[in-house]
């Protein structure tokens, strides 16, 4: 029997990062493409943000074309999206930095240059996650976990030491009157509490590094974040 043609083959040479795979909608396989995003995708990427963060979330915090231009120009390997049926269903963005755990002013705005990534260092040892976003209608397909896996592959492929990022803890505001932030994190690690973001990142293979205060203006997280990393298993350090 003749092997079916893989339609994605004609696209491979166009992108820095490209893979075709299947995800599952229940028991039904669904073809997905993960690739780096380009200028042609900007409108769709902003639509993903619009759907994912509707009002009262401020629209000025959605990606803008200036930020996206910096992503694809400075570090295309860290600008990934996932397509389902030709529609962009989500995206994930990173930059390279030299991580200093003793730095006092560690915030999302400082590290990522407010999302413009002009802080990107081509020789950085750490891939720092700026953002991950999946359209609500596609979230049951597990696309966030596959985008994270793709970023791990980027870490290995470029010989970096780790992937790092600040995980929001949007469940903390419910427990702030009874638990310190450190106690809340430990409760999540013990399985006593399930946090929508921290638990997801743990399921993706990330491990805690340290709690950061005033990481992001985020009422649900009381402005805290948990720095979490994934270390390149081929590099001993």
N, C-alpha and C positions, 0 to 999 in steps of 0.2 A: 504494500500500500504506500502511495506517495506521501511523504512527510508534509504536513501543512506548512505553508509559508508563515514566517514570523514577520508581521508587518513592521515591527519596531526596528528591524535590521537597517532599513534605509535611513533611520534617524541617528544611528550610533555615532557616525563621524561628525555630527553637528555639535556634540556636547562634550564638555570636559569629563563629566560623570554621567553615566547612563546605565540603567539596568531594567530589564523587563522581568516581571514576576507575577505570581498569583496571590491574592489575598482572599479571604473568605467572608461571604455574607451568609451567616449561618453555615450550611453545608455546601453552598454554591460557590465554586471558584470564580473569582473576578479578576481579569487581567489588570495589572497596574504597572505604570512606568514611573520610576524615580530618576530624576535627572537634574542637572543644574538649570536654574531659570535664567532667562535672558530678557533683553529689552522688550521683546514681543509679548512677554507675559505680564507686564506691569499692571495693566487694567484688571486682569483676572486675579492677580495677587491682592490688589486693593479690594476687589469684590469679596475675596475670602475673608479679609479682615472685617469688612463691613458686615458680613453675615455672622461672623464669629463673635464680634463685639458690638452688638446693636445698642442704641440709646438706652439708658443715659450715659453709656460709655462715650467719652468725648471723641469726636471724629478726627480731631487734630492728632490723636495718638495712633491712628491707623498708619500703615506705611504710606509714605508719599514717594513720588517718582524720583526726587532728589536722593532720598535714602537708598532706594532700590538701585539707582544708577551706581552709587558708591559700592553696593554689595557686588554687583556683577562685574564691576571694573577692578576693584581692589582684590577680591578673593572669590572668583567664580566657583572654586571647589567647595566653598562653604555656603553657597546659595543654592539650596535644593528645593525642589517641588515634587509633588506626586500627582500623576494624572490617572483618572479613571474614565475610560470611554472618551478620551480627548479633552476632558474638562479638568482643570486644575482643582484638586480637592484639598490641598494643603501645602504648607511650605515650612521650611526650617532654615535658619540663617546662623552662621557663625563667623568668627574672625580669629586670627592667630595673635596671641599675646605671650609675654613673659610673665608668668604668674608669680607674684610675691605675696606669700601668705601673711607677712607681717605688715602689709600696707594698711594704714589706718582708714583711708577713704576708699573703701571698696563698695561701690554702688553700681547699679545697672547703668546709670547715666555716665558715670566716669569711665567705666571699662569699655563701654560700647560707643562712646561719643554720641549719646542720645540716639543711638540707632544708625548713625551715619558711618560707623566703623573706620573713621579716619585715624583711629588708634591701632589699626591693623599693623602687625609687624610680620613681614614675610618669613623671618627666621624664628618666629615665636615657637616655644616648645609646647604650648597649650592651645587647643581649639576651644574657644569660649563661645557658648551658645547665647545668641542674642534673642532668639524668638522661635517658637514653634506654634503653629496654628493649623487647625483642621476644620473644614466646613462642618457645621452641625449635622448635616444630612449624611455625612460619610464617616462619622466617628465610630460607628459600630464595626467598621472594617479593620480596626487596629492599625491605622496608617501612621499614627504618631510613633508607635513602637518601631515600625519599619523605617521611618525617617531617622530615628535615633540610631538604629542599627547601621544605616548608611553613613551617618556621621562617624561612627566608630570605624567603619571601613576607611573613611577619609583620614582619620588619625593614623591608622596603620600604614596606609598607602603613602602618606607624606612623612612618615617617620617621626611623628610627634609623640610626646610623653603621655599626654592625657587629653581627655575631653573634660571640660569643667563648665558649670553654670549655676546660677542661683535659682533654686526651686522655691516658688511661692508656697506658702502654707495656708491656703484660704480657709481651712477649718479652724485656725487658731483663735479667731475672734470669739468662737463659741466657748472656748476653754480658758480664755485669758484671765478670768476672775479666780480660777482655781489652780491653774498650772503656770509655772514659769515657762518661757519658750524652750528652755533646755528639757524640762520635764515633758512638754508636749512632744518634742522630737523623739524622746526616749519612748514615750507611749506609742508613737507610730511605729518605731522600730520593734517594740515588743508585741505589736499586733493588737494592742488594746484600743487603738484609735486608727481609723482609716482616713487619711487626708487625700483629697482629690488629686493633688499634684505630687506630693512627696511619695505617696504609695505608688503612683504610676511610675515615677522615676526609679524607685526601688525595683519594680517589676522589669524595668528596662536595663537593669544591671548597674545602676549608679549607686555609689556609696557616699555617706556623709563625710564632709571635711570640717566645716565649722558653720556656726550660726552667724549671720551678719545682720546688724541693726541698720535701719534707715536705708535699706537696699533699694526700695522702690516705694513710691506713694501708693499704698495698697491697704485700704482699710480692713479688708477681710483678714489679711496676714499681719495686721498691726505693724506694717512696714518692715517686717522681718523676712528673711529668706534663709534657706539652708543651702550653702554651697555643697554641691555634690559632684563627684568625679567618676570617670571611667578611665582606668589606666591601660595603656597599651601593653598587652601581655608579652610582647616581644622585646620590651625595653626594661632592663633592671635598673631601678633608681630609687 
